[in-house]
Amino acid sequence: MKRSTPASANEISLPTFMPRRIVSGGQTGVDRGALDFAMAIGIEHGGWCPKGRMAEDGTIPSHYEMSEIEVRDYKVRTEKNVVDSDATLILYERSLRSGTALTRRCCIAHDKRLLVVNLDGGN
């Protein structure tokens, strides 16, 4: 596997690969950023979202290829996305909380691969 080379002492080297599909719950922030990235580079994207395409900012835009679950329950959506994924990347600042913490718990409960990255280094 080809590895990237750090440009500075503050960067880490991780394996490089191209996912075949990005799965997201379609919420604002990192969720939609991941979907936008998939669309921009031309890979498949999607995931489960609550009934009515519900999001914290209103309705998830229709250009995202999301599948609605039968209920308006974020917890059900999160678990379905974890189960349907090969691995999960969690990016967060300060502390894991709310839906992000739930995602981590679901990954552990379903024995799914997980990479958790604190973007502010815990400060």
ROSE-4610 file (N, C-alpha, C; in Angstrom, 1 decimal, always signed):
// ROSE-4610
residu = [M/M/M/K/K/K/R/R/R/S/S/S/T/T/T/P/P/P/A/A/A/S/S/S/A/A/A/N/N/N/E/E/E/I/I/I/S/S/S/L/L/L/P/P/P/T/T/T/F/F/F/M/M/M/P/P/P/R/R/R/R/R/R/I/I/I/V/V/V/S/S/S/G/G/G/G/G/G/Q/Q/Q/T/T/T/G/G/G/V/V/V/D/D/D/R/R/R/G/G/G/A/A/A/L/L/L/D/D/D/F/F/F/A/A/A/M/M/M/A/A/A/I/I/I/G/G/G/I/I/I/E/E/E/H/H/H/G/G/G/G/G/G/W/W/W/C/C/C/P/P/P/K/K/K/G/G/G/R/R/R/M/M/M/A/A/A/E/E/E/D/D/D/G/G/G/T/T/T/I/I/I/P/P/P/S/S/S/H/H/H/Y/Y/Y/E/E/E/M/M/M/S/S/S/E/E/E/I/I/I/E/E/E/V/V/V/R/R/R/D/D/D/Y/Y/Y/K/K/K/V/V/V/R/R/R/T/T/T/E/E/E/K/K/K/N/N/N/V/V/V/V/V/V/D/D/D/S/S/S/D/D/D/A/A/A/T/T/T/L/L/L/I/I/I/L/L/L/Y/Y/Y/E/E/E/R/R/R/S/S/S/L/L/L/R/R/R/S/S/S/G/G/G/T/T/T/A/A/A/L/L/L/T/T/T/R/R/R/R/R/R/C/C/C/C/C/C/I/I/I/A/A/A/H/H/H/D/D/D/K/K/K/R/R/R/L/L/L/L/L/L/V/V/V/V/V/V/N/N/N/L/L/L/D/D/D/G/G/G/G/G/G/N/N/N]
num = [1/1/1/2/2/2/3/3/3/4/4/4/5/5/5/6/6/6/7/7/7/8/8/8/9/9/9/10/10/10/11/11/11/12/12/12/13/13/13/14/14/14/15/15/15/16/16/16/17/17/17/18/18/18/19/19/19/20/20/20/21/21/21/22/22/22/23/23/23/24/24/24/25/25/25/26/26/26/27/27/27/28/28/28/29/29/29/30/30/30/31/31/31/32/32/32/33/33/33/34/34/34/35/35/35/36/36/36/37/37/37/38/38/38/39/39/39/40/40/40/41/41/41/42/42/42/43/43/43/44/44/44/45/45/45/46/46/46/47/47/47/48/48/48/49/49/49/50/50/50/51/51/51/52/52/52/53/53/53/54/54/54/55/55/55/56/56/56/57/57/57/58/58/58/59/59/59/60/60/60/61/61/61/62/62/62/63/63/63/64/64/64/65/65/65/66/66/66/67/67/67/68/68/68/69/69/69/70/70/70/71/71/71/72/72/72/73/73/73/74/74/74/75/75/75/76/76/76/77/77/77/78/78/78/79/79/79/80/80/80/81/81/81/82/82/82/83/83/83/84/84/84/85/85/85/86/86/86/87/87/87/88/88/88/89/89/89/90/90/90/91/91/91/92/92/92/93/93/93/94/94/94/95/95/95/96/96/96/97/97/97/98/98/98/99/99/99/100/100/100/101/101/101/102/102/102/103/103/103/104/104/104/105/105/105/106/106/106/107/107/107/108/108/108/109/109/109/110/110/110/111/111/111/112/112/112/113/113/113/114/114/114/115/115/115/116/116/116/117/117/117/118/118/118/119/119/119/120/120/120/121/121/121/122/122/122/123/123/123]
x = [+0.8/+0.0/+0.9/+0.6/+1.4/+1.0/+2.0/+1.8/+2.2/+1.5/+1.8/+3.0/+3.7/+4.9/+4.5/+4.8/+4.5/+5.3/+4.7/+5.3/+6.0/+5.6/+6.2/+6.2/+6.8/+6.9/+5.5/+4.6/+3.2/+2.3/+2.7/+1.8/+2.1/+1.1/+1.3/+1.1/+1.7/+1.6/+0.6/-0.4/-1.4/-1.5/-2.0/-2.2/-3.1/-2.8/-3.7/-4.5/-5.7/-6.6/-7.8/-8.5/-9.7/-10.9/-11.8/-13.0/-13.9/-14.7/-15.6/-16.9/-17.3/-18.5/-18.4/-19.0/-19.1/-20.5/-20.6/-21.9/-21.9/-23.0/-23.2/-24.7/-24.9/-26.3/-26.9/-26.1/-26.6/-26.8/-26.3/-26.4/-25.4/-25.5/-24.6/-23.2/-22.3/-20.9/-20.2/-19.5/-18.7/-19.5/-20.7/-21.6/-21.8/-22.2/-22.4/-21.1/-20.1/-18.8/-18.3/-18.5/-18.2/-19.0/-20.3/-21.1/-20.6/-20.4/-19.9/-18.6/-17.7/-16.4/-16.6/-17.5/-17.8/-18.3/-19.2/-19.8/-18.7/-17.9/-16.8/-15.8/-15.5/-14.5/-15.2/-16.5/-17.2/-17.3/-17.4/-17.6/-19.1/-19.5/-20.9/-21.0/-22.2/-22.4/-23.9/-24.1/-25.5/-25.5/-26.5/-26.6/-28.1/-28.3/-29.7/-29.9/-31.1/-31.5/-32.9/-33.2/-34.6/-35.7/-36.9/-38.0/-38.2/-38.6/-38.7/-37.4/-36.3/-35.0/-34.6/-35.1/-34.9/-33.4/-33.1/-31.7/-31.8/-30.8/-30.8/-31.0/-30.8/-31.0/-32.2/-33.1/-34.3/-34.3/-34.4/-34.5/-33.2/-32.7/-31.5/-31.8/-30.9/-31.2/-31.3/-32.1/-32.4/-31.3/-30.2/-29.1/-28.2/-28.4/-27.8/-28.6/-27.9/-28.6/-28.8/-29.8/-30.0/-31.2/-31.3/-32.4/-33.1/-34.4/-35.1/-35.4/-35.2/-35.7/-37.2/-37.9/-39.3/-39.7/-38.8/-39.1/-38.2/-38.6/-37.8/-36.9/-36.0/-35.2/-33.7/-33.0/-31.5/-30.8/-31.1/-30.4/-30.6/-31.8/-32.0/-31.1/-31.2/-30.4/-28.9/-28.4/-27.0/-26.6/-27.3/-27.0/-27.0/-28.0/-28.1/-26.9/-26.5/-25.3/-24.0/-23.9/-22.7/-22.7/-23.9/-24.0/-23.7/-24.1/-24.0/-22.6/-21.7/-20.4/-19.3/-18.2/-17.0/-16.2/-16.2/-15.4/-16.0/-15.7/-16.2/-15.1/-15.1/-14.2/-15.0/-14.5/-15.1/-14.1/-14.5/-13.7/-14.5/-13.8/-14.4/-13.5/-14.1/-13.3/-13.8/-12.9/-13.1/-13.5/-14.7/-15.1/-16.1/-16.1/-17.2/-18.5/-19.5/-20.8/-21.9/-23.1/-24.3/-24.2/-24.6/-24.6/-23.2/-22.2/-20.8/-20.5/-20.8/-20.5/-21.4/-22.6/-23.5/-22.9/-22.3/-21.7/-20.6/-19.8/-18.6/-19.2/-20.2/-20.8/-21.3/-22.0/-22.5/-21.4/-20.3/-19.2/-18.6/-18.5/-18.0/-18.9/-20.2/-21.3/-21.3/-21.1/-21.2/-19.8/-18.8/-17.4/-17.0/-17.2/-16.9/-15.6/-14.8/-13.5/-13.9/-13.0/-13.3/-12.0/-11.9/-10.8/-11.4/-11.0/-11.5/-10.3/-10.6/-9.6/-10.1/-9.3/-9.6/-8.9/-9.6/-9.0/-8.3/-8.6/-8.0/-6.9/-6.6/-5.6/-6.0/-7.3/-7.8/-7.7/-7.4/-7.2/-8.5]
y = [-1.2/+0.0/+1.2/+2.2/+3.4/+4.3/+4.9/+5.8/+7.2/+8.1/+9.5/+9.9/+10.9/+11.4/+12.7/+12.8/+14.1/+15.2/+16.4/+17.6/+18.3/+18.1/+18.7/+17.8/+18.2/+17.4/+17.3/+18.2/+18.2/+17.3/+16.8/+15.9/+14.4/+13.6/+12.2/+11.5/+10.4/+9.6/+8.5/+8.5/+7.5/+6.8/+5.6/+4.9/+5.8/+5.8/+6.5/+5.5/+5.8/+5.0/+5.8/+5.3/+6.0/+5.1/+5.7/+4.9/+4.7/+3.7/+3.4/+4.2/+4.4/+5.0/+5.8/+6.9/+7.7/+7.6/+7.2/+7.1/+8.1/+8.8/+9.9/+10.0/+10.7/+10.9/+12.2/+13.0/+14.1/+15.4/+15.4/+16.6/+17.6/+18.8/+19.9/+19.6/+20.4/+20.2/+19.1/+18.3/+17.2/+16.2/+15.9/+15.0/+15.5/+16.7/+17.2/+17.4/+17.8/+18.0/+16.7/+15.6/+14.3/+13.9/+14.2/+14.0/+14.9/+16.2/+17.1/+16.6/+16.1/+15.6/+14.4/+13.5/+12.3/+12.8/+13.7/+14.2/+14.9/+15.7/+16.4/+15.5/+14.4/+13.5/+12.3/+12.3/+11.4/+10.0/+9.8/+8.5/+8.4/+7.2/+7.0/+7.6/+8.1/+8.6/+8.3/+8.4/+8.2/+7.9/+7.2/+6.9/+7.0/+6.7/+6.8/+8.2/+8.7/+9.9/+9.7/+10.6/+10.4/+10.7/+10.2/+10.4/+11.9/+12.3/+13.7/+14.4/+13.6/+14.1/+15.2/+15.0/+15.9/+16.1/+17.4/+17.8/+18.9/+19.2/+20.3/+21.7/+21.8/+23.1/+23.1/+22.1/+21.9/+20.6/+20.7/+19.5/+19.3/+18.0/+17.7/+17.9/+18.7/+19.0/+17.8/+17.8/+16.7/+16.2/+17.0/+16.6/+15.5/+15.3/+14.3/+13.0/+11.9/+10.7/+9.9/+10.3/+9.8/+8.8/+7.8/+7.0/+7.3/+7.5/+7.8/+6.6/+6.6/+5.5/+5.8/+4.9/+5.0/+5.9/+6.3/+7.2/+8.4/+9.4/+10.6/+10.5/+9.5/+9.2/+9.2/+10.2/+10.2/+9.0/+8.4/+7.3/+6.1/+5.8/+4.7/+5.0/+6.2/+6.5/+6.3/+6.7/+6.6/+5.1/+4.3/+2.9/+2.2/+2.5/+1.9/+2.3/+3.6/+4.0/+3.3/+3.1/+2.4/+0.9/+0.3/-1.1/-1.3/-0.4/-0.4/+0.0/+0.4/+0.9/-0.1/+0.0/-0.8/-0.2/+1.1/+1.8/+3.2/+3.8/+5.1/+6.1/+7.3/+8.3/+9.4/+9.7/+10.7/+11.8/+13.0/+14.2/+15.1/+15.5/+16.4/+17.4/+18.3/+19.3/+19.3/+19.6/+19.6/+18.3/+17.8/+16.5/+15.8/+14.5/+13.7/+13.9/+14.3/+14.5/+14.2/+14.1/+13.9/+12.8/+13.2/+12.2/+11.6/+12.4/+11.9/+10.8/+11.0/+10.0/+8.7/+8.9/+7.8/+7.0/+7.7/+7.0/+6.1/+6.6/+5.9/+4.6/+4.8/+3.7/+2.6/+3.0/+2.1/+1.3/+2.0/+1.3/+0.2/+0.6/-0.4/-1.6/-1.3/-2.3/-3.3/-2.8/-3.6/-4.0/-3.8/-4.3/-3.8/-2.5/-1.8/-1.0/-1.0/-0.2/+1.3/+1.9/+3.3/+4.1/+5.3/+6.2/+7.5/+7.9/+9.1/+10.1/+11.3/+12.3/+13.6/+14.0/+15.3/+16.4/+17.2/+18.3/+19.4/+19.5/+20.6/+20.0/+18.8/+18.1/+18.1/+18.2/+18.1/+19.4/+20.5/+21.8/+22.6]
z = [+0.0/+0.0/+0.0/-0.9/-0.9/+0.3/+0.8/+2.0/+1.6/+2.2/+2.0/+2.8/+2.5/+3.2/+3.9/+5.2/+5.9/+5.3/+5.2/+4.8/+5.9/+7.1/+8.3/+9.5/+10.5/+11.8/+12.4/+12.1/+12.7/+12.0/+10.8/+10.1/+10.3/+10.2/+10.3/+9.0/+8.8/+7.6/+7.7/+6.9/+6.9/+5.5/+5.5/+4.2/+3.3/+2.0/+1.1/+0.3/+0.1/-0.7/-1.2/-2.1/-2.6/-2.3/-1.5/-1.2/-2.4/-2.5/-3.6/-3.3/-2.1/-1.7/-0.4/-0.3/+0.9/+1.5/+2.7/+3.4/+4.5/+4.6/+5.5/+5.9/+7.1/+7.5/+6.9/+6.2/+5.5/+6.3/+7.6/+8.4/+8.0/+8.6/+8.2/+8.6/+8.1/+8.5/+7.8/+8.6/+8.0/+7.2/+7.7/+6.9/+5.5/+5.3/+3.9/+3.2/+3.9/+3.3/+2.7/+3.3/+2.8/+1.5/+1.6/+0.4/-0.8/-0.5/-1.5/-2.1/-1.3/-1.7/-2.7/-2.3/-3.2/-4.5/-4.5/-5.8/-6.6/-6.0/-6.7/-7.4/-6.8/-7.4/-8.2/-8.2/-9.0/-8.4/-7.1/-6.5/-6.0/-5.8/-5.3/-3.9/-3.6/-2.2/-1.8/-0.5/+0.0/+1.4/+1.9/+3.3/+3.7/+4.9/+5.5/+6.1/+6.0/+6.7/+7.3/+8.3/+8.8/+7.8/+8.1/+7.3/+7.1/+5.9/+5.5/+5.2/+5.1/+4.9/+5.9/+7.2/+8.3/+8.6/+8.8/+9.3/+10.2/+11.0/+11.9/+11.3/+10.0/+9.3/+8.4/+8.6/+7.7/+7.0/+5.7/+4.8/+4.1/+4.1/+3.4/+1.9/+1.2/-0.2/-1.1/-2.1/-2.9/-3.8/-4.0/-4.9/-4.2/-2.9/-2.1/-2.3/-2.7/-2.9/-1.6/-0.8/+0.5/+0.4/+1.3/+1.5/+2.8/+2.8/+4.1/+4.8/+6.2/+7.0/+7.3/+7.9/+8.1/+9.2/+10.0/+11.2/+11.2/+12.0/+12.1/+13.3/+13.4/+14.5/+14.1/+14.6/+14.2/+14.7/+15.8/+16.4/+15.4/+14.9/+14.0/+12.7/+12.2/+11.0/+11.2/+12.3/+12.6/+12.7/+13.3/+13.4/+12.0/+11.2/+9.9/+9.0/+9.1/+8.4/+8.8/+10.1/+10.6/+10.2/+10.3/+9.9/+8.4/+7.6/+6.1/+5.6/+6.5/+6.1/+6.5/+5.8/+6.1/+7.2/+7.3/+8.3/+8.5/+9.6/+9.9/+10.3/+9.8/+10.2/+11.0/+12.2/+13.0/+13.2/+12.8/+12.9/+14.0/+15.0/+16.0/+16.6/+17.3/+18.1/+19.5/+20.4/+21.9/+22.5/+22.3/+22.9/+22.0/+22.1/+21.5/+22.2/+21.5/+22.1/+21.2/+21.7/+20.9/+19.9/+18.6/+17.5/+17.2/+17.4/+17.2/+18.2/+19.4/+20.5/+20.2/+19.7/+19.4/+18.2/+17.2/+16.1/+16.6/+17.5/+18.0/+18.8/+19.6/+20.3/+19.4/+18.3/+17.3/+16.6/+16.3/+15.7/+16.6/+17.9/+18.8/+19.0/+19.1/+19.3/+18.1/+16.9/+15.7/+15.2/+16.0/+15.7/+14.3/+14.1/+12.8/+13.0/+11.9/+12.0/+12.2/+12.9/+13.3/+13.4/+12.9/+13.1/+13.6/+14.8/+15.5/+15.5/+15.0/+14.9/+15.6/+16.6/+17.3/+16.6/+15.9/+15.0/+15.8/+17.1/+17.8/+18.8/+18.7/+19.6/+21.0/+21.3/+22.7/+23.4/+22.8/+23.4/+23.5]
